Amino acid sequence: MKVMIIVNPSSGSEEAEEYVKQLKNRLSEQYEHIVTKETQKAGDAINFASQASKERFDAIILMGGDGTVNEGINGVAKQDYQPTIGIIPLGTINNFAQVLGISMEPKEAINQLNVKSKKNIDVGKVNDLFFVSTVSVGSIPETVQKVDKDAKSKFGPLAYVLEGVKALNDDETATFQMTIDDKDFEDKYSLLLIGLSQSIIGIGTVFSSAKIDDGYLNMLCLKASTVTEKVKLIPEILRNDDNYSDKLVYKRFKIADIKTKENKAFVTTVDGNEGPAFPVHLEVYQRFLTVFVPSDD
């Protein structure tokens, strides 16, 4: 039995080294061979996870934020053999870890880790990039991509909110042309939010009825154009149901192709980081990966 720990030492906490020691102690109860890899730059987690898959490791534990998790998932998903994935959150939002019920406190998340408690989960794919949380399109998510590390450390999740608020006035509307499960749609929107589960950026009520293993993607399309209209929609996102006003269009699907009539150069935000540019093809792979989840007891 062998496991690879992939850790982003600069993600979230300065105590990453100590957490790695604690995790190794925890894993030593189940695994004879433990390998640790530290990321230094973008793409490292993809390469490490790909290596672990090719060498048929039994498990990979990803320690970092949503970006590290996304890279690790991409390294595994593109291989013929996929190790079981574990998550120890060290980042700012950690949306995917929250969906799985993993504690946001790294020490507690390590204590929760139970290699006998597993779940098969969906993954999405936008063009050639896999994702496990969200894809978003529009001025607000593009602005949020630019939140720097100092702001994340100082303000935590509030840093994203502050940048998003700044972008409200700059939001531009485009005519989106969509083919969703073989049906064609066209309308003007300023923002698209696409998720695999009920949670987006840590808000667990955006798609209240969605599940991480139901085989569907969920999308909210924002028609609102003024700041006042957008602010009024916040309670709808925080409400635990799927009843939206006429300013929010909800679609549930398995496959979609999306472009803009004006051929605007939108760039997607995927699991919090820059993703592929338009046009995009989206699809879901049901119960494609196996992850460790906290046990019921």
Secondary structure, 3 states (H helix, E strand, C coil): CEEEEEECCCCCCCCHHHHHHHHHHHHCCCCCEEEEEECCCCCHHHHHHHHHHHCCCCEEEEEECHHHHHHHHHHHHCCCCCCEEEEEECCCCCHHHHHCCCCCCHHHHHHHCCCCCEEEEEEEEECCEEECCEEEEEHHHHHHCCCCHHHHHHHCCHHHHHHHHHHHHHCCCEEEEEEECCEEEEEEECEEEEECCCCECCECCCCCCCCCCCCCEEEEEECCCCHHHHHHHHHHHHCCCCCCCCCEEEEEECEEEEEECCCCCCEEEECCEEEEECCEEEEEEEEEEEEECCCCC
